């Protein structure tokens, strides 16, 4: 992004938030790309009288914008996907502690950042999708992420590039549990088992399995529901009906969990910002989030969307602290690069 574009972005934020010190406002920079979130913010305004001003963009660009704005930044909250991104923002010193009884009671400790400076709003599992015509029940029995490096999966696995943050966090979680050397050995063997050079997004991996290019794919849980919903067209809907989701590592640590999350910045409206965090963790907001994004709720007692719930919601979830995804991200990126991923 060139300097002129950055200056324009910062200037726009200043104009939008020129009255950001008003007691009835809160300023949010959001890297989530769900139109339904706007409806949530409108509900919050209707209930509290606090106006939510939103600047949307890609997570990395927004984080850089906050850094560029420095102490004059009007931003109160930063919303993004992947715990690794939230960790990086915290390492930049952008956040402050969230003091909230709602956070303490609703969000499990492994889904919060250090010092409660950021917390999860919704969960997404990084699961597997297999072709039921070419993968046997015996092969699935007790299957783990680590097992995809075994010889029987040679030429059968598809997964996104190593530049993808979801994959980086998955590998970082393996580093947290096994160390760098063991994880690098696994990565080398996984690359050797790939059916093709990594390409495309998560849905492209599912499509590859449906089209017979591979037998098993690694992709986020909500994509199967998105494809089945028809929102991405009839071709992807048909493909989704040809594959079966599978929750790996059920006899071990459990399925890898990542998050959409929110961090409390050092903006001018901290009190209102915490109110918005509490609202987003309320039963009303959690129901709204999961019904529109197909993610899993953070709050107990809230049901996942039927399109995702049909595959099961009581699966064993990895309890590795999501903050470790950022902590071990540099190790994960380097070993993936060395493996030629």
C-alpha positions in Angstrom: 0.0 0.0 0.0 1.5 3.3 -1.0 2.0 6.4 1.2 -0.8 8.4 -0.5 -3.3 5.6 0.1 -2.2 5.3 3.8 -2.6 9.1 4.3 -6.0 9.0 2.8 -7.0 6.1 5.1 -5.8 7.9 8.2 -7.5 11.2 7.1 -10.8 9.4 6.5 -10.7 7.8 9.9 -10.0 11.2 11.5 -13.0 12.7 9.6 -15.3 9.8 10.5 -14.3 9.9 14.2 -14.0 13.7 14.6 -16.5 13.5 17.4 -15.1 10.3 18.9 -14.8 11.8 22.3 -18.6 12.1 22.7 -19.9 9.9 25.5 -22.5 8.2 23.2 -20.0 6.7 20.6 -17.6 3.9 20.2 -15.1 3.5 17.3 -14.4 0.0 16.0 -11.9 -1.1 13.3 -13.1 -4.4 11.9 -11.4 -7.1 9.9 -14.5 -9.3 9.9 -16.3 -9.3 6.6 -19.9 -10.1 7.5 -22.6 -7.6 6.5 -24.7 -9.1 9.4 -22.3 -7.6 11.9 -23.7 -4.1 11.0 -27.1 -5.3 12.1 -25.6 -6.3 15.5 -24.1 -2.8 16.0 -27.4 -1.3 15.1 -29.1 -3.4 17.8 -26.4 -2.3 20.3 -27.1 1.3 19.5 -30.9 0.8 19.8 -30.4 -0.8 23.3 -27.8 1.6 24.7 -27.9 4.8 22.7 -24.2 4.4 21.9 -23.4 4.9 18.2 -20.9 2.4 16.7 -18.6 3.9 14.1 -17.0 1.3 11.9 -13.9 1.3 9.7 -13.7 -2.0 7.8 -10.7 -3.5 6.0 -8.2 -6.3 6.1 -6.9 -7.1 9.5 -3.2 -6.5 8.8 -3.9 -3.2 7.1 -6.1 -2.0 10.0 -3.5 -2.9 12.5 -0.9 -1.0 10.6 -3.3 2.0 10.4 -3.7 1.9 14.2 0.0 1.9 14.6 0.4 4.8 12.1 -2.2 6.8 13.9 -0.4 6.3 17.2 -1.6 8.1 20.3 -4.1 10.1 18.2 -5.9 7.0 17.0 -9.7 7.3 17.6 -10.0 3.5 17.5 -11.5 1.9 20.6 -11.8 -1.7 19.5 -10.1 -4.0 17.0 -12.0 -7.0 15.6 -10.3 -9.6 13.5 -10.1 -13.3 12.7 -7.4 -15.7 13.9 -5.8 -15.6 17.3 -2.4 -15.1 15.8 -3.4 -11.7 14.4 -4.7 -10.6 17.8 -1.5 -11.7 19.5 0.5 -9.6 17.0 -1.6 -6.6 17.8 -1.0 -7.1 21.5 2.8 -7.5 20.9 2.7 -4.1 19.3 1.3 -2.7 22.6 -2.0 -1.7 21.1 -4.3 -3.2 23.7 -5.2 -2.7 27.3 -6.8 -5.0 29.8 -10.5 -5.7 29.5 -12.2 -5.5 32.9 -15.5 -7.3 32.6 -17.4 -9.8 34.6 -19.1 -10.9 31.4 -15.7 -11.8 29.9 -14.7 -13.6 33.1 -17.8 -15.7 33.2 -18.4 -16.4 29.5 -15.1 -16.7 27.7 -12.9 -19.7 28.6 -9.4 -18.8 29.7 -7.7 -20.6 26.8 -9.7 -18.4 24.4 -8.4 -15.1 25.8 -5.2 -13.2 25.3 -2.6 -12.6 28.0 -3.9 -10.1 30.6 -7.4 -10.3 29.1 -6.5 -7.7 26.5 -8.4 -9.6 23.8 -11.0 -12.3 23.8 -12.8 -14.6 21.4 -16.2 -13.7 20.1 -16.8 -16.9 18.1 -15.0 -20.2 17.4 -14.1 -21.9 14.2 -12.7 -25.5 14.0 -10.0 -26.4 11.5 -11.3 -29.8 10.5 -10.9 -32.4 7.7 -13.2 -33.2 4.7 -13.0 -36.6 3.1 -14.4 -38.4 0.0 -16.5 -41.2 1.4 -15.9 -43.2 -1.8 -12.2 -43.3 -1.4 -11.5 -43.1 2.4 -12.3 -46.0 4.6 -13.7 -46.0 8.1 -10.5 -47.8 9.2 -8.4 -44.9 7.9 -10.5 -42.4 9.8 -10.4 -44.3 13.1 -8.5 -42.1 15.5 -7.2 -39.9 12.7 -5.1 -36.9 13.8 -3.5 -33.9 12.1 -0.2 -35.7 12.8 -1.4 -38.8 10.9 -1.7 -36.9 7.6 2.1 -37.2 7.4 1.9 -41.0 7.4 2.7 -43.0 4.2 -0.9 -44.2 3.6 -1.9 -40.6 2.8 0.7 -40.1 0.1 -0.7 -38.1 -2.8 -4.1 -37.8 -1.1 -4.0 -34.5 0.9 -4.9 -30.9 0.0 -4.4 -27.9 2.1 -3.8 -24.1 1.6 -0.4 -22.4 1.2 1.8 -21.8 4.2 1.1 -18.1 3.9 -2.4 -18.7 5.1 -2.8 -17.5 8.7 -5.2 -20.4 9.6 -2.5 -22.9 8.6 0.1 -21.0 10.4 -1.9 -21.1 13.6 -2.6 -24.9 13.2 1.2 -25.5 12.8 1.9 -23.1 15.7 -0.4 -25.2 17.9 1.6 -28.3 16.9 4.8 -26.5 17.8 3.3 -25.6 21.2 2.6 -29.3 21.8 5.5 -31.1 20.1 8.3 -28.6 19.7 9.9 -27.2 16.5 11.9 -30.3 15.4 9.1 -32.8 15.6 6.7 -30.4 13.9 9.2 -29.7 11.1 9.6 -33.4 10.5 5.8 -33.7 10.3 5.6 -30.7 7.8 8.2 -32.3 5.5 6.2 -35.5 5.4 2.9 -33.7 4.9 4.3 -31.8 2.0 5.4 -35.1 0.4 1.8 -36.4 0.8 0.1 -33.5 -0.9 -1.9 -34.3 -4.0 -1.0 -31.1 -5.6 0.9 -27.9 -4.9 -1.1 -25.8 -2.4 -3.4 -23.4 -4.2 -6.8 -21.6 -3.6 -8.8 -20.9 -0.5 -10.4 -23.3 2.0 -13.4 -23.9 -0.3 -11.0 -24.8 -3.1 -9.6 -27.6 -1.0 -13.1 -29.0 -0.4 -13.9 -28.7 -4.1 -10.7 -30.6 -4.9 -11.9 -33.5 -2.7 -15.4 -33.4 -4.3 -13.9 -33.4 -7.8 -11.7 -36.4 -7.1 -8.3 -34.5 -7.1 -7.7 -35.6 -3.5 -9.1 -37.8 -0.8 -8.9 -35.5 2.2 -8.7 -31.7 2.8 -8.0 -29.5 5.8 -10.3 -26.4 6.0 -12.3 -24.4 8.5 -15.6 -25.8 9.7 -17.9 -23.0 8.6 -17.1 -23.4 4.9 -19.2 -26.6 4.6 -22.3 -24.7 5.9 -21.6 -21.7 3.7 -21.4 -24.0 0.6 -24.4 -26.0 1.6 -26.4 -22.8 2.1 -26.2 -22.1 -1.7 -24.7 -18.6 -1.0 -21.7 -19.5 -3.1 -23.6 -21.0 -6.0 -25.0 -24.4 -7.1 -21.6 -25.8 -8.1 -20.2 -25.4 -4.6 -23.4 -26.5 -3.0 -23.2 -29.8 -5.1 -19.6 -30.2 -4.1 -20.4 -29.8 -0.4 -22.9 -32.7 -0.7 -20.1 -35.0 -2.0 -17.8 -34.6 1.0 -18.1 -35.5 4.6 -16.7 -33.3 7.5 -14.5 -35.1 10.0 -13.3 -33.8 13.4 -9.8 -35.1 13.9 -7.8 -35.9 17.0 -10.8 -37.0 19.1 -8.8 -39.6 20.9 -6.1 -37.1 21.7 -5.9 -33.3 22.2 -9.1 -32.7 20.2 -9.9 -30.7 17.1 -7.9 -27.5 16.5 -9.9 -24.4 17.5 -9.3 -20.8 16.3 -11.4 -17.7 16.9 -12.9 -14.5 15.7 -11.9 -12.0 18.4 -11.9 -8.5 19.7 -9.2 -6.5 21.5 -9.6 -3.4 23.6 -7.5 -0.5 22.2 -6.3 2.6 24.0 -8.9 4.8 22.4 -11.1 7.6 23.9 -14.2 5.6 24.7 -13.0 2.6 26.8 -16.2 2.5 28.9 -18.4 2.2 25.9 -16.0 -0.2 24.2 -16.3 -2.7 27.2 -20.1 -2.3 26.9 -19.9 -3.4 23.3 -17.7 -6.4 24.1 -20.2 -7.4 26.8 -23.1 -7.1 24.3 -21.3 -9.2 21.7 -21.0 -11.9 24.3 -24.7 -11.7 25.2 -27.1 -14.5 24.3 -28.8 -12.2 21.8 -25.6 -11.3 19.9 -24.1 -14.8 20.1 -27.2 -16.2 18.4 -27.0 -13.5 15.7 -23.3 -14.2 15.1 -23.5 -18.0 14.7 -26.7 -17.9 12.7 -25.1 -15.6 10.1 -21.4 -16.7 10.1 -21.8 -20.5 10.7 -19.2 -20.2 13.5 -19.5 -21.9 16.9 -20.7 -19.8 19.8 -18.5 -18.8 22.8 -21.4 -18.6 25.2 -22.8 -21.8 26.6 -26.5 -22.4 25.9 -26.4 -20.9 22.4 -26.9 -23.3 19.5 -24.8 -23.4 16.3 -26.6 -22.9 13.0 -28.4 -26.1 11.9 -26.3 -26.4 8.8 -23.2 -26.8 10.9 -24.8 -28.4 14.0 -25.9 -31.4 11.9 -22.3 -32.6 11.8 -22.1 -32.5 15.6 -21.4 -29.9 18.3 -20.1 -32.0 21.2 -16.8 -32.9 19.6 -13.6 -32.7 21.7 -11.9 -29.4 21.3 -8.2 -28.8 21.7 -7.6 -26.8 24.9 -4.2 -25.4 23.7 -4.3 -21.6 24.6 -5.0 -19.8 21.4 -2.5 -17.1 22.4 0.2 -19.7 21.7 -0.6 -19.4 18.0 0.9 -16.0 17.9 3.7 -16.9 20.3 4.9 -19.7 18.1 3.9 -18.1 14.7 7.5 -17.2 13.8 8.7 -20.8 14.4 5.7 -22.1 12.4 6.3 -19.8 9.4 10.0 -20.6 9.2 9.6 -24.4 9.4 6.8 -24.4 6.8 9.1 -22.4 4.5 11.9 -24.9 5.0 9.5 -27.7 4.3 8.6 -26.2 0.9 5.0 -25.8 1.9 
